[in-house]
Amino acid sequence: MANVSASNNSIKKKHLSQSRNHENNETSRVDDKVNDRKQYWKQQHCSEYILSTLKAANRALNYLDFGNRYNYGTLRNEMSKLIYQEKVLALPSECPKRFILPQWAHRPEYTCVQRNDKRGTVGRFDFLSYLERLGWDSPLSVHNLKMSFPVYQLRWQGSGWEYWKRSKSYSRTFNLSYTVTVQCFDTGSVLVSIRCSSRPFPLDVNGLLALSNLLGEVRYALHAPCVPEPMTWSVVHWHLNRDSEELMGGGLDVHLTFRDMFDDAAQFYYKRELKKIRAEVSQSPKRSIQEVFENILNRDNADKGGKLKC
């Protein structure tokens, strides 16, 4: 009888132990689900935090700029996901690495950025992005601009044009508010060159207005119905620059050039006429004047708290 009682107690204990283990397993599963859900929402909040912080800053940011709300590991993991999803772009060849929103890639200061995708990243050295760290207060500006537009015939030229056999083009220089050289090629394209190294156009409303007025002068000087509206002209090339403050007593007569494997180059030199150190990058935007103006104005509106157009 005692053996039967002991056996029943043993069975009861075994069932009780199994029941407790089952309850513990169920509790563990619930806890795991709760933790997974918490982790999921934490990651979602981190991604939203990264995107909202970038939008608010309206400039490239590195990990330190995001503060201590999330640890570095969480930020890095979520940033990698956002880059993979093409919601964020990483500026190549930078240390510490900085990040921007994709719609900013057209901005002059980020024009060397290549889009990240599943096939990998093409690395260009974004020379101009470093100008933001120089501490110079002068705005980004452009000089030595080259713009082009097509024409259907060249009979409108009249007198004063000189034919250059080597380039197969007619050329003429106009002394307007800036000195402008116009070349008309046998192919039917016209190239407008503005050499204004000592009087660059700032990339702001005033600079755009001055450039727009100059292009109006050029169109009026050409005085031909086949010349299209200047806003449709394409920006073939320009030098994008930022200047230091004026140096008292002059500066070093220095000229440094840096070049990457894509043949993009940056130059740092002393601009004697202005008594300033200049950092500049040669670029080929290949966009219409109107597109360039809209991109710059959208950037400035975002800087003032306006809505940035994608």
C-alpha positions as CSV (number, residue, x, y, z in Angstrom):
1,M,0.0,0.0,0.0
2,A,2.9,2.3,0.9
3,N,4.5,1.6,-2.5
4,V,1.3,2.5,-4.4
5,S,1.0,5.8,-2.4
6,A,4.7,6.6,-3.1
7,S,4.2,5.8,-6.8
8,N,1.1,8.1,-7.0
9,N,3.0,10.9,-5.3
10,S,5.9,10.5,-7.8
11,I,3.4,10.6,-10.7
12,K,1.8,13.7,-9.2
13,K,5.2,15.4,-8.8
14,K,6.1,14.5,-12.3
15,H,2.9,16.0,-13.7
16,L,3.3,19.0,-11.6
17,S,6.9,19.5,-12.8
18,Q,5.8,19.1,-16.4
19,S,3.0,21.5,-15.9
20,R,5.4,24.1,-14.4
21,N,7.8,23.6,-17.2
22,H,5.0,24.1,-19.7
23,E,3.9,27.3,-18.0
24,N,7.5,28.5,-17.9
25,N,7.9,27.7,-21.6
26,E,4.7,29.6,-22.4
27,T,5.8,32.5,-20.2
28,S,9.2,32.5,-22.0
29,R,7.5,32.5,-25.4
30,V,5.3,35.4,-24.4
31,D,8.3,37.3,-23.0
32,D,10.2,36.6,-26.2
33,K,7.3,37.9,-28.3
34,V,7.1,41.0,-26.1
35,N,10.8,41.6,-26.4
36,D,10.7,41.0,-30.2
37,R,7.9,43.5,-30.4
38,K,9.8,46.0,-28.3
39,Q,12.9,45.5,-30.4
40,Y,10.8,46.0,-33.6
41,W,9.3,49.2,-32.4
42,K,12.7,50.4,-31.1
43,Q,14.2,49.8,-34.5
44,Q,11.2,51.5,-36.2
45,H,11.5,54.5,-33.9
46,C,15.3,54.6,-34.6
47,S,14.8,54.7,-38.4
48,E,12.2,57.4,-38.1
49,Y,14.5,59.3,-35.7
50,I,17.4,59.1,-38.2
51,L,15.2,60.4,-41.1
52,S,13.5,63.2,-39.1
53,T,16.9,64.3,-37.7
54,L,18.4,64.6,-41.2
55,K,15.4,66.5,-42.5
56,A,15.5,68.9,-39.6
57,A,19.3,69.5,-40.0
58,N,19.1,69.8,-43.8
59,R,22.7,68.9,-44.2
60,A,25.0,65.9,-44.0
61,L,25.4,64.4,-40.5
62,N,27.7,61.8,-38.9
63,Y,26.9,59.4,-36.1
64,L,27.8,61.9,-33.4
65,D,25.4,64.4,-34.7
66,F,22.5,62.1,-33.8
67,G,23.2,62.4,-30.1
68,N,23.0,59.7,-27.4
69,R,19.3,58.8,-27.8
70,Y,20.4,55.5,-29.4
71,N,23.7,53.6,-28.9
72,Y,26.2,53.4,-31.8
73,G,25.4,49.8,-32.6
74,T,21.7,50.5,-33.0
75,L,22.3,53.6,-35.1
76,R,24.8,51.7,-37.3
77,N,22.5,48.8,-37.9
78,E,19.4,51.0,-38.7
79,M,21.5,53.2,-40.9
80,S,22.7,50.2,-42.9
81,K,19.1,49.2,-43.5
82,L,18.1,52.7,-44.6
83,I,21.1,52.8,-47.0
84,Y,20.1,49.4,-48.4
85,Q,16.5,50.6,-48.8
86,E,17.9,53.8,-50.6
87,K,16.2,56.1,-48.0
88,V,19.7,57.4,-47.0
89,L,22.9,57.9,-48.9
90,A,26.4,57.7,-47.4
91,L,29.0,60.2,-48.6
92,P,31.8,58.1,-50.0
93,S,35.5,58.2,-48.8
94,E,34.8,60.1,-45.6
95,C,35.9,59.5,-42.1
96,P,33.9,59.9,-40.0
97,K,31.3,58.9,-42.5
98,R,28.4,61.3,-43.1
99,F,24.9,60.7,-44.4
100,I,22.4,62.6,-46.5
101,L,18.8,62.1,-47.9
102,P,18.7,61.0,-51.5
103,Q,16.9,64.1,-52.7
104,W,19.9,66.2,-51.7
105,A,22.2,64.4,-54.2
106,H,21.5,67.1,-56.8
107,R,22.8,69.9,-54.5
108,P,26.1,71.4,-55.6
109,E,27.9,70.4,-52.4
110,Y,26.9,66.7,-52.9
111,T,27.1,66.5,-56.6
112,C,29.8,63.8,-56.6
113,V,27.7,61.4,-54.6
114,Q,26.8,58.1,-56.3
115,R,23.6,56.3,-55.4
116,N,24.0,53.2,-53.2
117,D,22.2,50.1,-54.5
118,K,22.3,46.3,-54.1
119,R,25.1,46.0,-56.7
120,G,27.4,48.0,-54.5
121,T,28.6,51.6,-54.2
122,V,30.7,53.4,-56.7
123,G,33.1,55.5,-54.7
124,R,33.9,59.0,-55.6
125,F,35.8,61.4,-53.5
126,D,33.3,64.2,-52.7
127,F,35.8,67.0,-52.5
128,L,33.3,69.8,-52.0
129,S,31.6,68.2,-49.0
130,Y,34.8,69.0,-47.0
131,L,34.3,72.7,-47.6
132,E,31.5,72.7,-45.1
133,R,34.1,72.0,-42.4
134,L,36.5,74.8,-43.3
135,G,34.6,77.3,-41.2
136,W,34.5,79.9,-44.0
137,D,31.4,82.1,-43.9
138,S,31.3,83.0,-47.6
139,P,28.5,81.3,-49.6
140,L,29.1,78.7,-52.3
141,S,29.7,80.5,-55.6
142,V,30.3,79.6,-59.3
143,H,32.6,81.1,-61.9
144,N,33.9,80.3,-65.3
145,L,30.5,79.0,-66.5
146,K,29.9,77.3,-69.8
147,M,26.3,77.0,-71.1
148,S,25.0,75.7,-74.4
149,F,21.9,75.7,-76.5
150,P,21.1,74.4,-80.1
151,V,20.2,76.6,-83.0
152,Y,18.8,75.7,-86.4
153,Q,20.9,78.0,-88.5
154,L,23.8,80.4,-88.3
155,R,22.7,83.1,-90.7
156,W,21.8,85.5,-87.9
157,Q,25.4,86.1,-86.9
158,G,26.2,89.1,-89.0
159,S,29.5,91.0,-88.7
160,G,32.0,90.9,-85.9
161,W,32.4,87.1,-85.8
162,E,35.7,85.4,-86.3
163,Y,36.0,81.8,-87.6
164,W,38.3,79.4,-85.8
165,K,39.3,76.6,-88.2
166,R,40.7,74.4,-85.4
167,S,37.4,74.3,-83.4
168,K,35.3,74.8,-86.5
169,S,33.4,77.6,-84.8
170,Y,32.6,81.3,-85.1
171,S,33.5,83.3,-82.0
172,R,32.7,86.7,-80.7
173,T,33.3,88.4,-77.3
174,F,30.7,90.8,-75.8
175,N,31.6,93.3,-73.2
176,L,28.4,93.2,-71.1
177,S,28.0,93.5,-67.3
178,Y,30.5,90.6,-67.5
179,T,32.8,89.6,-70.4
180,V,31.1,86.9,-72.4
181,T,32.4,84.8,-75.2
182,V,30.0,83.1,-77.6
183,Q,31.0,80.3,-79.9
184,C,28.8,79.0,-82.7
185,F,29.8,75.5,-84.0
186,D,29.2,74.0,-87.4
187,T,27.2,71.3,-85.6
188,G,24.4,73.8,-84.7
189,S,25.3,74.3,-81.1
190,V,26.2,77.5,-79.3
191,L,28.5,77.7,-76.3
192,V,28.3,80.7,-74.0
193,S,31.4,81.2,-71.7
194,I,31.5,83.6,-68.8
195,R,34.9,84.0,-67.2
196,C,34.2,85.7,-63.9
197,S,36.8,84.3,-61.5
198,S,37.2,87.6,-59.6
199,R,33.4,88.2,-59.6
200,P,31.8,84.8,-58.9
201,F,28.1,84.4,-58.7
202,P,26.9,83.3,-55.2
203,L,24.5,80.4,-55.2
204,D,21.7,82.4,-53.5
205,V,18.8,84.6,-54.7
206,N,21.0,87.6,-55.4
207,G,23.5,85.5,-57.4
208,L,20.8,83.8,-59.4
209,L,19.2,87.2,-60.2
210,A,22.5,88.6,-61.4
211,L,23.2,85.6,-63.6
212,S,19.6,85.7,-65.0
213,N,20.0,89.4,-65.9
214,L,23.4,88.6,-67.6
215,L,21.9,85.8,-69.7
216,G,19.2,88.2,-70.7
217,E,21.9,90.6,-71.9
218,V,23.5,87.9,-73.9
219,R,20.3,86.9,-75.6
220,Y,19.6,90.6,-76.4
221,A,23.1,91.0,-77.8
222,L,22.8,88.0,-80.1
223,H,19.5,89.5,-81.3
224,A,18.2,86.5,-83.1
225,P,14.8,84.8,-83.0
226,C,16.3,81.4,-83.1
227,V,18.1,81.9,-79.7
228,P,15.9,80.1,-77.1
229,E,15.0,81.4,-73.7
230,P,18.1,81.4,-71.3
231,M,16.2,79.3,-68.7
232,T,16.3,76.4,-71.2
233,W,20.1,76.6,-71.7
234,S,22.1,73.7,-70.4
235,V,24.9,74.3,-67.8
236,V,27.8,72.3,-69.4
237,H,30.5,73.2,-66.9
238,W,31.4,75.5,-64.1
239,H,33.8,76.0,-61.2
240,L,32.1,75.8,-57.8
241,N,34.1,77.6,-55.1
242,R,34.1,78.9,-51.6
243,D,36.5,81.7,-50.5
244,S,38.1,82.5,-47.2
245,E,37.9,85.8,-45.4
246,E,40.2,88.5,-46.9
247,L,43.8,88.0,-45.6
248,M,45.4,91.0,-44.1
249,G,48.9,91.6,-45.6
250,G,48.3,89.0,-48.4
251,G,48.8,85.3,-48.4
252,L,51.1,82.5,-49.6
253,D,51.3,82.1,-53.4
254,V,50.2,78.5,-53.2
255,H,48.3,76.3,-55.7
256,L,47.4,72.7,-54.7
257,T,45.4,70.3,-56.9
258,F,43.9,67.0,-55.7
259,R,42.5,64.5,-58.2
260,D,40.7,61.1,-57.8
261,M,40.3,58.1,-60.1
262,F,37.3,59.6,-61.8
263,D,39.5,62.6,-62.8
264,D,37.4,64.9,-60.6
265,A,39.7,67.6,-59.1
266,A,39.7,70.1,-56.3
267,Q,42.1,73.1,-56.1
268,F,43.2,75.3,-53.2
269,Y,45.0,78.4,-54.2
270,Y,45.6,82.1,-53.2
271,K,43.4,84.4,-55.2
272,R,45.6,87.4,-55.5
273,E,43.0,89.9,-56.8
274,L,40.7,89.2,-53.9
275,K,43.4,88.5,-51.2
276,K,41.6,85.3,-50.3
277,I,42.3,81.5,-50.3
278,R,39.9,79.8,-52.7
279,A,38.8,76.2,-52.7
280,E,37.1,75.1,-55.9
281,V,35.9,72.1,-57.7
282,S,35.3,71.7,-61.5
283,Q,31.9,70.2,-62.2
284,S,29.7,69.4,-65.2
285,P,26.1,69.7,-63.9
286,K,24.5,69.1,-67.4
287,R,21.2,70.5,-66.2
288,S,19.1,73.4,-67.6
289,I,19.4,76.8,-66.0
290,Q,15.9,76.4,-64.7
291,E,16.7,73.1,-63.0
292,V,19.8,74.6,-61.4
293,F,17.8,77.6,-60.1
294,E,15.0,75.5,-58.7
295,N,17.4,73.2,-56.9
296,I,19.2,76.1,-55.3
297,L,16.0,77.9,-54.3
298,N,14.5,74.7,-52.9
299,R,17.7,74.2,-50.8
300,D,17.5,77.8,-49.5
301,N,13.8,77.4,-48.6
302,A,14.6,74.3,-46.6
303,D,17.3,76.2,-44.8
304,K,14.6,78.7,-43.8
305,G,12.3,76.1,-42.5
306,G,10.3,75.7,-45.7
307,K,9.3,72.4,-47.3
308,L,12.0,70.8,-49.4
309,K,10.8,69.6,-52.8
310,C,11.9,66.1,-53.7
